[in-house]
Amino acid sequence: MNHNASLSAPPRRTRGIVLLSLAILGVASAVYVVRRPLMMSAPMCMAGRWHGCFDTFNGVVFVMLVALPLAAVVVWVLARRRRAAGVTSAWRISLAEVGMVHGTVPFVWLTMMPGAGAGTVPGRVSLIPLRDLLTMGPLGIVGNLLIFAALGFFAPMRFAALASVPRILALGAGCSVLVETAQYVLRLDRVSSVDDVLVNATGAVLAGLASRRWWRTAADAPSDAPRPVPAAAG
């Protein structure tokens, strides 16, 4: 059995290296594609100015990418503390917690940016399903799919109670309803649409299905408790 375990360790390590390399390649490719728009906001963000950085799409994405190393450091610190405390799956839990925050907050921030008529234009609501879907366009649909994608991907890995597709769907839909309600109440010059809720929830479910291999394991064996200390032989 020890021999078989030693043989299975290298393939697992290789898969981990391959997945990490693909993730780094994907981020690098995305940065290369959007490098010009991001560099337009870089001077404002580096100077700490609100206007031109935190109130623009390019600025928020730039800050999100720049904060990736800090997020990695936070994951490392949390995982080290959990491993020292004897918590199993410390790296997975820490990555899930940081990933939920880092991958969700910037997109929610973008959806809550006020329009030109914020505060003066009354709130608008669209409750007819699929009516606004055709007017979103490919970019709008992709953006709505990504808003709660990180939440759907990482939340079931962190919380065993969310480790099922219906619960991920309910989580994405519930969070989307809160955002749409806030847009209406705060009069941000945005349309609170049922189609936004449908697409946001779909994005959360698709991301949850992508991480199903990991959160199914977490649901079968909760990993938030310390390892049991073996009893001394008497």
Kinemage of the C-alpha trace (Angstrom):
@kinemage 1
@onewidth
@group {chain A} dominant
@subgroup {mainchain}
@vectorlist {calphas} color= white
{ca met a 1} P 0.000 0.000 0.000
{ca asn a 2} L 2.831 2.418 0.739
{ca his a 3} L 4.357 1.585 -2.618
{ca asn a 4} L 1.095 2.365 -4.441
{ca ala a 5} L 0.668 5.621 -2.524
{ca ser a 6} L 4.176 6.691 -3.466
{ca leu a 7} L 3.433 5.949 -7.102
{ca ser a 8} L 0.216 8.011 -7.056
{ca ala a 9} L 1.847 11.048 -5.452
{ca pro a 10} L 3.869 12.211 -8.506
{ca pro a 11} L 0.847 12.172 -10.877
{ca arg a 12} L -1.153 14.235 -8.385
{ca arg a 13} L 1.704 16.676 -8.018
{ca thr a 14} L 2.026 16.840 -11.791
{ca arg a 15} L -1.692 17.586 -12.195
{ca gly a 16} L -1.412 20.338 -9.612
{ca ile a 17} L 1.540 21.881 -11.424
{ca val a 18} L -0.293 21.680 -14.749
{ca leu a 19} L -3.431 23.332 -13.330
{ca leu a 20} L -1.380 26.077 -11.696
{ca ser a 21} L 0.531 26.670 -14.924
{ca leu a 22} L -2.705 26.894 -16.897
{ca ala a 23} L -4.142 29.372 -14.387
{ca ile a 24} L -1.016 31.552 -14.596
{ca leu a 25} L -1.090 31.337 -18.390
{ca gly a 26} L -4.762 32.332 -18.440
{ca val a 27} L -4.185 35.354 -16.199
{ca ala a 28} L -1.138 36.379 -18.231
{ca ser a 29} L -3.112 36.085 -21.476
{ca ala a 30} L -5.965 38.158 -20.070
{ca val a 31} L -3.537 40.836 -18.907
{ca tyr a 32} L -1.891 40.874 -22.356
{ca val a 33} L -5.243 41.308 -24.097
{ca val a 34} L -6.435 44.162 -21.879
{ca arg a 35} L -3.035 45.708 -21.157
{ca arg a 36} L -3.729 48.959 -23.038
{ca pro a 37} L -7.053 49.784 -21.324
{ca leu a 38} L -5.575 48.869 -17.947
{ca met a 39} L -2.510 51.029 -18.441
{ca met a 40} L -4.799 54.012 -19.052
{ca ser a 41} L -6.027 53.722 -15.459
{ca ala a 42} L -2.703 52.696 -13.934
{ca pro a 43} L -1.411 56.248 -13.235
{ca met a 44} L -4.632 57.211 -11.423
{ca cys a 45} L -4.667 54.014 -9.374
{ca met a 46} L -0.985 54.204 -8.481
{ca ala a 47} L -1.508 57.796 -7.332
{ca gly a 48} L -4.373 56.695 -5.104
{ca arg a 49} L -6.951 58.832 -6.880
{ca trp a 50} L -10.580 57.801 -6.690
{ca his a 51} L -11.686 59.449 -9.943
{ca gly a 52} L -10.290 57.607 -12.924
{ca cys a 53} L -9.506 54.455 -10.936
{ca phe a 54} L -12.163 53.141 -8.561
{ca asp a 55} L -15.017 54.667 -10.555
{ca thr a 56} L -14.019 53.054 -13.868
{ca phe a 57} L -14.145 49.500 -15.159
{ca asn a 58} L -10.490 49.543 -16.217
{ca gly a 59} L -9.384 50.861 -12.843
{ca val a 60} L -11.244 48.223 -10.840
{ca val a 61} L -9.888 45.408 -13.021
{ca phe a 62} L -6.383 46.870 -12.701
{ca val a 63} L -6.624 46.939 -8.894
{ca met a 64} L -8.000 43.380 -8.906
{ca leu a 65} L -5.012 42.110 -10.890
{ca val a 66} L -2.469 44.078 -8.870
{ca ala a 67} L -3.944 42.665 -5.657
{ca leu a 68} L -3.427 39.054 -6.782
{ca pro a 69} L 0.010 38.722 -5.091
{ca leu a 70} L -1.443 40.110 -1.857
{ca ala a 71} L -4.302 37.605 -2.070
{ca ala a 72} L -1.762 34.794 -2.531
{ca val a 73} L 0.113 35.950 0.570
{ca val a 74} L -3.126 35.980 2.589
{ca val a 75} L -3.876 32.421 1.450
{ca trp a 76} L -0.397 31.335 2.513
{ca val a 77} L -0.672 32.958 5.959
{ca leu a 78} L -4.126 31.503 6.643
{ca ala a 79} L -3.075 28.049 5.481
{ca arg a 80} L 0.057 28.101 7.648
{ca arg a 81} L -1.946 29.072 10.725
{ca arg a 82} L -4.533 26.380 10.078
{ca arg a 83} L -1.915 23.693 9.509
{ca ala a 84} L -0.210 24.685 12.752
{ca ala a 85} L -3.573 24.307 14.508
{ca gly a 86} L -4.032 20.833 13.026
{ca val a 87} L -6.852 21.694 10.602
{ca thr a 88} L -7.141 19.318 7.665
{ca ser a 89} L -7.398 20.687 4.092
{ca ala a 90} L -5.968 23.980 5.337
{ca trp a 91} L -4.888 25.109 1.880
{ca arg a 92} L -8.247 24.378 0.280
{ca ile a 93} L -10.180 26.222 2.983
{ca ser a 94} L -7.873 29.240 2.878
{ca leu a 95} L -7.914 29.416 -0.913
{ca ala a 96} L -11.707 29.179 -0.948
{ca glu a 97} L -12.122 32.007 1.561
{ca val a 98} L -9.771 34.394 -0.208
{ca gly a 99} L -11.038 33.376 -3.649
{ca met a 100} L -14.652 34.136 -2.726
{ca val a 101} L -13.768 37.655 -1.602
{ca his a 102} L -11.178 38.530 -4.233
{ca gly a 103} L -13.228 37.145 -7.105
{ca thr a 104} L -16.610 38.565 -6.091
{ca val a 105} L -16.153 41.997 -4.488
{ca pro a 106} L -14.691 43.729 -7.603
{ca phe a 107} L -17.535 42.500 -9.832
{ca val a 108} L -20.189 43.542 -7.325
{ca trp a 109} L -18.446 46.912 -7.088
{ca leu a 110} L -18.737 47.293 -10.860
{ca thr a 111} L -22.449 46.506 -10.826
{ca met a 112} L -23.012 49.081 -8.089
{ca met a 113} L -21.299 51.931 -9.936
{ca pro a 114} L -23.812 54.773 -10.410
{ca gly a 115} L -24.836 55.892 -13.868
{ca ala a 116} L -24.992 59.440 -15.198
{ca gly a 117} L -28.494 59.997 -13.831
{ca ala a 118} L -27.956 58.449 -10.398
{ca gly a 119} L -30.057 60.095 -7.714
{ca thr a 120} L -32.311 61.873 -10.180
{ca val a 121} L -33.617 59.122 -12.460
{ca pro a 122} L -36.218 56.906 -10.735
{ca gly a 123} L -35.476 53.231 -10.336
{ca arg a 124} L -36.404 50.997 -13.243
{ca val a 125} L -37.501 47.381 -13.021
{ca ser a 126} L -37.818 44.727 -15.725
{ca leu a 127} L -39.701 41.649 -14.526
{ca ile a 128} L -40.362 39.959 -17.884
{ca pro a 129} L -37.945 37.036 -18.296
{ca leu a 130} L -35.672 36.947 -21.355
{ca arg a 131} L -36.770 40.399 -22.564
{ca asp a 132} L -33.466 42.070 -21.688
{ca leu a 133} L -31.301 39.096 -22.558
{ca leu a 134} L -31.118 39.974 -26.235
{ca thr a 135} L -30.097 43.563 -25.501
{ca met a 136} L -27.221 42.595 -23.179
{ca gly a 137} L -24.909 41.543 -25.961
{ca pro a 138} L -22.072 38.994 -25.627
{ca leu a 139} L -19.995 41.250 -23.376
{ca gly a 140} L -22.918 41.937 -21.053
{ca ile a 141} L -23.804 38.255 -20.797
{ca val a 142} L -20.206 37.250 -20.038
{ca gly a 143} L -19.942 39.996 -17.442
{ca asn a 144} L -23.118 38.880 -15.704
{ca leu a 145} L -21.939 35.268 -15.723
{ca leu a 146} L -18.744 36.301 -13.936
{ca ile a 147} L -20.298 38.386 -11.138
{ca phe a 148} L -20.906 35.455 -8.792
{ca ala a 149} L -18.761 32.862 -10.557
{ca ala a 150} L -16.057 32.965 -7.890
{ca leu a 151} L -18.713 32.635 -5.189
{ca gly a 152} L -20.218 29.601 -6.901
{ca phe a 153} L -16.785 28.081 -7.428
{ca phe a 154} L -15.365 28.499 -3.923
{ca ala a 155} L -18.366 28.692 -1.544
{ca pro a 156} L -19.236 24.964 -1.693
{ca met a 157} L -15.557 24.147 -1.150
{ca arg a 158} L -15.584 26.204 2.046
{ca phe a 159} L -19.074 25.471 3.377
{ca ala a 160} L -20.323 21.894 3.219
{ca ala a 161} L -23.917 23.134 3.613
{ca leu a 162} L -23.673 24.703 0.130
{ca ala a 163} L -22.239 21.625 -1.566
{ca ser a 164} L -25.110 20.935 -3.982
{ca val a 165} L -26.201 22.421 -7.281
{ca pro a 166} L -29.646 23.631 -6.051
{ca arg a 167} L -28.025 25.410 -3.103
{ca ile a 168} L -25.427 27.051 -5.323
{ca leu a 169} L -28.261 28.183 -7.594
{ca ala a 170} L -30.135 29.602 -4.602
{ca leu a 171} L -26.983 31.345 -3.377
{ca gly a 172} L -26.318 32.982 -6.741
{ca ala a 173} L -29.935 33.990 -7.225
{ca gly a 174} L -30.248 35.344 -3.669
{ca cys a 175} L -27.090 37.444 -3.921
{ca ser a 176} L -28.176 38.733 -7.324
{ca val a 177} L -31.599 39.728 -5.979
{ca leu a 178} L -29.881 41.693 -3.202
{ca val a 179} L -27.717 43.537 -5.734
{ca glu a 180} L -30.642 44.322 -8.026
{ca thr a 181} L -32.706 45.540 -5.068
{ca ala a 182} L -29.863 47.777 -3.906
{ca gln a 183} L -29.561 49.260 -7.399
{ca tyr a 184} L -33.250 50.119 -7.352
{ca val a 185} L -33.376 51.492 -3.812
{ca leu a 186} L -30.226 53.600 -4.213
{ca arg a 187} L -31.401 54.885 -7.608
{ca leu a 188} L -28.125 54.184 -9.359
{ca asp a 189} L -29.561 54.771 -12.842
{ca arg a 190} L -29.528 51.050 -13.583
{ca val a 191} L -32.261 48.661 -14.626
{ca ser a 192} L -33.076 45.997 -12.040
{ca ser a 193} L -33.809 43.088 -14.338
{ca val a 194} L -34.917 39.540 -13.709
{ca asp a 195} L -32.644 38.517 -16.581
{ca asp a 196} L -29.647 39.755 -14.606
{ca val a 197} L -30.674 37.455 -11.762
{ca leu a 198} L -31.044 34.495 -14.123
{ca val a 199} L -27.651 35.028 -15.777
{ca asn a 200} L -25.879 35.720 -12.471
{ca ala a 201} L -27.282 32.540 -10.942
{ca thr a 202} L -26.361 30.559 -14.058
{ca gly a 203} L -22.776 31.788 -13.797
{ca ala a 204} L -22.605 30.686 -10.161
{ca val a 205} L -23.930 27.215 -11.040
{ca leu a 206} L -21.541 26.749 -13.967
{ca ala a 207} L -18.606 27.731 -11.783
{ca gly a 208} L -19.846 25.411 -9.045
{ca leu a 209} L -19.982 22.530 -11.494
{ca ala a 210} L -16.396 23.304 -12.498
{ca ser a 211} L -15.256 22.852 -8.872
{ca arg a 212} L -17.551 19.909 -8.116
{ca arg a 213} L -14.660 17.493 -7.828
{ca trp a 214} L -13.314 19.389 -4.800
{ca trp a 215} L -16.502 20.388 -2.994
{ca arg a 216} L -17.986 16.900 -3.191
{ca thr a 217} L -14.934 15.672 -1.296
{ca ala a 218} L -15.337 18.469 1.232
{ca ala a 219} L -19.000 17.600 1.739
{ca asp a 220} L -18.215 13.939 2.371
{ca ala a 221} L -15.502 14.756 4.901
{ca pro a 222} L -15.822 18.147 6.646
{ca ser a 223} L -12.326 19.588 6.985
{ca asp a 224} L -12.869 22.544 9.290
{ca ala a 225} L -12.100 20.589 12.441
{ca pro a 226} L -8.632 19.845 13.867
{ca arg a 227} L -7.152 16.440 13.359
{ca pro a 228} L -8.016 14.025 16.162
{ca val a 229} L -5.144 13.281 18.510
{ca pro a 230} L -4.532 9.525 18.718
{ca ala a 231} L -5.076 8.087 22.176
{ca ala a 232} L -2.043 6.772 23.978
{ca ala a 233} L -1.775 3.029 24.174
{ca gly a 234} L -2.420 1.886 27.734
